[in-house]
């Protein structure tokens, strides 16, 4: 295993040194060209593509921005982000700080999703580890991490390793939970780091518990737990919502359980609906806001249609050996 030791760094001092250096008039050529390009070409959709083709002309993870990926507990936000990170590794280097999950579990879920099968061949998992060299970096911590160490990890991943996407899962594990002022300051620093290194930082976050425990409610950006500054400072907000009613009823049917009349009505209503919604609730530098319907394959990969046609992540020089 290649071990990268994260040095302690005064990130705030580094960001403070840049204050005031971003003020321009419009006469200089670099700024003038940006304005003229915007006039000639409109707002160009740039950045890291999400795994699903139907999103490519709607939303991207742009360098220099921070996105928040929010959802109720167990609504698959970490699994969605795992797939996003695996697919992004084809375009950019990826840094993962999955602070709620062991390193080996994070890596295995990514390998399983990339293979498109719930039981990938041992050679495929081994090949995925080989593929990840200098592409995917995982921060091996499984607890609450002091805020300054989170900053140092992001700074190291961006500056030293050159990661174009950094995933923090989750904000609750970053030493700022339930303190609104610290949450706002944390998000402000993340936006500074993303801008400084022209990387994209994706942060998983929790929603407030739904009223009366009704998880059929599809939340919005105003339901994020904690400070309103989290959604205010984020460039994009994604809502992850899992259709638990559909899952429960389908599991009963698959196991041969006879549904009662009310359950049958609910089943007929839910069966054609998606397993998962990924909703763009905010996109500061993009036009699209709305939901993307997804269906979950046994590999834990989310697919674009109910036919569950899992996509095999092609690995250069290794993909022909995979069992998918």
C-alpha positions as CSV (number, residue, x, y, z in Angstrom):
1,X,0.0,0.0,0.0
2,X,1.2,3.5,-0.9
3,X,0.9,5.5,2.3
4,X,0.6,9.3,2.1
5,X,1.2,11.1,5.4
6,X,-0.9,14.3,5.7
7,X,1.2,17.1,7.1
8,X,-0.4,19.7,9.5
9,X,-0.9,23.0,7.6
10,X,-2.1,26.4,8.4
11,X,-4.7,26.5,5.7
12,X,-6.5,29.7,7.0
13,X,-3.2,31.6,6.8
14,X,-2.7,30.4,3.2
15,X,-6.2,31.6,2.3
16,X,-5.8,34.9,4.1
17,X,-2.7,35.6,1.9
18,X,-4.9,35.5,-1.2
19,X,-7.5,38.0,0.1
20,X,-7.8,41.1,-2.1
21,X,-6.0,39.5,-5.1
22,X,-9.2,38.8,-7.0
23,X,-10.2,42.4,-7.7
24,X,-9.9,43.4,-11.4
25,X,-11.1,46.1,-13.8
26,X,-12.3,44.9,-17.2
27,X,-9.5,46.5,-19.4
28,X,-6.8,43.8,-18.9
29,X,-6.7,41.2,-21.6
30,X,-7.2,38.1,-19.4
31,X,-10.4,39.5,-17.9
32,X,-11.6,41.1,-21.2
33,X,-11.2,37.7,-23.0
34,X,-13.4,36.0,-20.3
35,X,-16.1,38.6,-20.8
36,X,-15.9,38.4,-24.6
37,X,-16.0,34.6,-24.5
38,X,-19.1,34.7,-22.3
39,X,-20.7,37.1,-24.8
40,X,-19.9,34.9,-27.8
41,X,-20.5,31.4,-26.4
42,X,-23.0,31.8,-23.6
43,X,-22.5,30.0,-20.3
44,X,-20.5,26.8,-21.1
45,X,-21.3,23.6,-19.2
46,X,-18.0,22.4,-17.9
47,X,-16.7,20.2,-15.2
48,X,-16.8,16.5,-14.1
49,X,-19.7,14.5,-15.5
50,X,-22.0,12.5,-13.3
51,X,-22.2,8.7,-14.1
52,X,-25.6,9.1,-15.8
53,X,-25.6,10.2,-19.4
54,X,-29.0,11.9,-19.1
55,X,-27.4,14.4,-16.6
56,X,-24.5,15.4,-18.8
57,X,-26.3,18.4,-20.5
58,X,-27.9,19.5,-17.2
59,X,-25.3,19.5,-14.4
60,X,-21.6,19.1,-13.8
61,X,-19.2,19.2,-10.8
62,X,-17.2,22.3,-11.7
63,X,-13.7,23.1,-10.5
64,X,-13.6,25.8,-7.9
65,X,-17.0,24.9,-6.4
66,X,-18.4,23.1,-3.4
67,X,-21.5,20.8,-3.6
68,X,-23.6,19.5,-0.8
69,X,-25.1,16.0,-1.1
70,X,-27.9,15.8,1.5
71,X,-30.4,13.2,2.5
72,X,-32.2,11.4,5.4
73,X,-30.2,8.7,7.1
74,X,-29.9,5.6,5.0
75,X,-31.1,7.3,1.8
76,X,-28.1,6.2,-0.1
77,X,-26.2,9.5,-0.3
78,X,-22.8,7.8,0.4
79,X,-23.6,5.1,-2.2
80,X,-24.4,7.7,-4.8
81,X,-21.2,9.6,-4.0
82,X,-19.2,6.4,-4.2
83,X,-20.4,5.9,-7.8
84,X,-19.9,9.5,-8.7
85,X,-16.3,9.3,-7.4
86,X,-15.6,6.0,-9.2
87,X,-16.8,7.4,-12.5
88,X,-15.0,10.7,-12.0
89,X,-11.7,8.8,-11.6
90,X,-11.7,8.5,-15.4
91,X,-11.4,12.3,-15.7
92,X,-9.6,13.5,-12.6
93,X,-7.8,12.2,-9.6
94,X,-10.2,11.6,-6.7
95,X,-9.7,12.0,-2.9
96,X,-12.1,10.3,-0.6
97,X,-12.6,11.0,3.1
98,X,-15.3,8.5,4.1
99,X,-15.2,9.1,7.8
100,X,-18.2,6.9,8.5
101,X,-17.0,3.8,6.7
102,X,-13.7,1.7,6.8
103,X,-11.3,2.2,3.9
104,X,-11.8,-1.4,2.7
105,X,-15.6,-1.0,2.7
106,X,-15.4,2.2,0.7
107,X,-13.0,0.7,-1.8
108,X,-15.0,-2.5,-2.2
109,X,-18.3,-0.7,-2.8
110,X,-16.5,1.3,-5.5
111,X,-15.1,-1.8,-7.1
112,X,-18.5,-3.6,-7.0
113,X,-20.2,-0.6,-8.6
114,X,-17.5,-0.3,-11.2
115,X,-17.8,-4.0,-12.1
116,X,-21.5,-3.8,-12.4
117,X,-22.0,-7.1,-10.4
118,X,-22.8,-7.9,-6.8
119,X,-20.1,-10.6,-6.9
120,X,-17.1,-9.3,-8.8
121,X,-14.3,-11.7,-9.7
122,X,-11.3,-11.6,-7.3
123,X,-9.1,-10.6,-10.3
124,X,-11.4,-7.6,-11.0
125,X,-11.2,-6.3,-7.4
126,X,-7.4,-6.7,-7.6
127,X,-7.3,-5.0,-11.0
128,X,-9.5,-2.1,-9.6
129,X,-6.9,-1.6,-6.8
130,X,-4.2,-1.5,-9.5
131,X,-6.3,1.0,-11.6
132,X,-6.7,3.2,-8.5
133,X,-3.0,3.9,-8.2
134,X,-2.4,7.7,-8.6
135,X,-6.2,8.0,-9.4
136,X,-8.1,7.3,-6.1
137,X,-6.8,8.3,-2.7
138,X,-8.7,7.3,0.5
139,X,-8.2,9.0,3.9
140,X,-8.1,6.1,6.3
141,X,-10.0,7.6,9.3
142,X,-13.1,6.3,11.0
143,X,-14.2,8.9,13.5
144,X,-14.8,12.6,14.1
145,X,-11.8,14.5,12.7
146,X,-10.8,17.9,14.1
147,X,-11.6,20.7,11.6
148,X,-8.0,21.8,11.1
149,X,-7.1,18.2,10.1
150,X,-9.9,18.1,7.6
151,X,-8.5,21.3,6.1
152,X,-5.0,19.8,6.0
153,X,-6.3,16.7,4.3
154,X,-8.2,18.7,1.6
155,X,-5.2,21.0,1.1
156,X,-2.8,17.9,0.7
157,X,-5.2,16.1,-1.6
158,X,-5.6,19.1,-3.8
159,X,-2.1,20.6,-3.8
160,X,0.2,17.6,-3.4
161,X,-1.8,14.8,-5.0
162,X,-3.6,17.0,-7.6
163,X,-7.1,15.7,-6.9
164,X,-9.8,17.3,-9.0
165,X,-12.6,15.9,-6.9
166,X,-12.5,15.6,-3.1
167,X,-15.4,13.9,-1.3
168,X,-16.0,14.6,2.4
169,X,-18.4,12.1,4.0
170,X,-19.8,13.6,6.1
171,X,-20.0,17.1,7.5
172,X,-21.2,15.6,10.8
173,X,-17.8,14.0,11.2
174,X,-15.8,17.2,10.7
175,X,-16.0,18.6,14.2
176,X,-18.6,21.3,13.4
177,X,-21.9,19.5,14.0
178,X,-24.7,21.4,15.8
179,X,-22.7,24.6,15.9
180,X,-24.1,26.9,13.3
181,X,-21.3,29.5,13.4
182,X,-18.7,26.8,13.0
183,X,-20.7,25.1,10.2
184,X,-20.8,28.4,8.3
185,X,-17.1,29.0,8.9
186,X,-16.3,25.5,7.7
187,X,-18.2,25.9,4.5
188,X,-16.6,29.3,3.9
189,X,-13.2,27.7,4.2
190,X,-14.1,24.9,1.8
191,X,-15.2,27.4,-0.8
192,X,-11.9,29.1,-0.4
193,X,-9.9,25.9,-0.8
194,X,-12.0,24.8,-3.9
195,X,-11.3,28.2,-5.5
196,X,-7.6,28.2,-4.6
197,X,-6.9,24.8,-6.1
198,X,-9.6,24.8,-8.8
199,X,-10.9,21.5,-7.4
200,X,-14.4,20.4,-6.7
201,X,-15.3,19.5,-3.1
202,X,-18.4,17.3,-2.5
203,X,-19.7,17.2,1.1
204,X,-22.3,14.6,2.3
205,X,-24.7,16.0,4.8
206,X,-27.8,14.9,6.8
207,X,-31.4,16.2,6.6
208,X,-33.6,17.0,9.6
209,X,-35.7,14.0,10.5
210,X,-39.0,14.1,8.6
211,X,-42.1,15.0,10.5
212,X,-43.8,12.0,12.1
213,X,-41.0,9.8,10.7
214,X,-42.6,9.9,7.2
215,X,-39.7,9.1,4.8
216,X,-42.0,9.2,1.8
217,X,-41.6,13.0,2.1
218,X,-39.2,14.2,-0.5
219,X,-37.1,16.9,1.2
220,X,-35.7,20.2,-0.3
221,X,-32.7,22.4,0.4
222,X,-34.5,24.1,3.3
223,X,-34.6,20.7,5.2
224,X,-30.8,20.5,5.6
225,X,-29.8,20.0,9.2
226,X,-28.0,22.9,10.9
227,X,-27.0,26.3,9.6
228,X,-28.7,27.9,6.6
229,X,-25.2,28.8,5.6
230,X,-24.5,25.3,4.4
231,X,-26.9,25.6,1.5
232,X,-26.2,29.4,1.1
233,X,-22.5,28.9,0.7
234,X,-22.6,25.8,-1.5
235,X,-22.5,26.3,-5.2
236,X,-24.7,23.3,-5.7
237,X,-27.1,21.2,-3.5
238,X,-28.1,17.7,-4.4
239,X,-30.8,15.9,-2.6
240,X,-30.6,12.1,-2.4
241,X,-34.0,10.4,-1.7
242,X,-34.5,6.6,-1.6
243,X,-38.0,5.2,-2.3
244,X,-38.2,3.0,0.8
245,X,-41.9,2.1,0.3
246,X,-41.1,0.6,-3.1
247,X,-38.2,-1.3,-1.7
248,X,-40.2,-2.8,1.2
249,X,-43.1,-3.9,-1.0
250,X,-40.9,-5.3,-3.7
251,X,-38.9,-7.3,-1.1
252,X,-42.2,-8.9,0.1
253,X,-43.3,-9.8,-3.4
254,X,-39.8,-11.2,-4.2
255,X,-40.0,-13.4,-1.1
256,X,-43.4,-14.7,-2.0
257,X,-45.3,-12.8,0.7
258,X,-49.0,-12.2,-0.2
259,X,-49.8,-8.5,0.0
260,X,-53.1,-7.4,1.6
261,X,-55.5,-5.1,-0.4
262,X,-53.9,-1.8,0.8
263,X,-50.4,-3.1,0.2
264,X,-51.4,-4.2,-3.3
265,X,-52.7,-0.8,-4.1
266,X,-49.5,0.8,-2.9
267,X,-47.4,-1.7,-4.7
268,X,-49.2,-1.0,-8.0
269,X,-48.6,2.7,-7.4
270,X,-44.9,2.4,-6.5
271,X,-43.6,-0.4,-8.7
272,X,-43.1,1.9,-11.7
273,X,-41.5,4.6,-9.7
274,X,-37.7,4.9,-9.4
275,X,-35.7,3.5,-6.5
276,X,-33.7,6.7,-6.1
277,X,-34.0,10.4,-6.9
278,X,-31.0,12.6,-7.2
279,X,-32.4,16.1,-7.1
280,X,-30.5,19.2,-8.1
281,X,-32.0,21.7,-5.6
282,X,-29.5,24.4,-6.3
283,X,-27.0,25.1,-9.1
284,X,-25.5,28.5,-8.9
285,X,-23.6,28.4,-12.2
286,X,-26.0,26.2,-14.1
287,X,-29.5,26.5,-15.5
288,X,-31.0,23.1,-14.5
289,X,-32.7,22.4,-11.3
290,X,-34.8,19.2,-10.9
291,X,-34.7,15.5,-10.3
292,X,-33.0,12.5,-12.0
293,X,-34.7,9.1,-11.6
294,X,-32.4,6.2,-10.9
295,X,-32.8,2.4,-10.2
296,X,-30.4,0.4,-8.1
297,X,-28.7,-2.7,-9.4
298,X,-27.6,-5.5,-7.1
299,X,-24.1,-4.2,-7.5
300,X,-25.3,-1.1,-5.7
301,X,-24.7,0.8,-8.9
302,X,-27.5,3.2,-9.8
303,X,-28.8,2.8,-13.4
304,X,-30.6,5.2,-15.7
305,X,-33.6,3.0,-16.4
306,X,-35.8,0.3,-14.7
307,X,-34.2,-2.3,-17.0
308,X,-31.2,-2.3,-14.6
309,X,-28.6,-2.4,-17.3
310,X,-25.5,-1.9,-15.2
311,X,-22.6,0.0,-16.8
312,X,-19.2,-1.6,-16.7
313,X,-16.6,1.0,-15.9
314,X,-13.9,0.4,-18.5
315,X,-10.4,0.1,-17.0
316,X,-7.6,0.7,-19.4
317,X,-5.7,-2.6,-20.2
318,X,-7.6,-4.4,-17.5
319,X,-11.2,-4.4,-18.4
320,X,-11.1,-7.5,-20.6
321,X,-10.3,-9.6,-17.5
322,X,-13.3,-8.4,-15.5
323,X,-16.2,-10.6,-14.8
324,X,-19.3,-8.5,-15.1
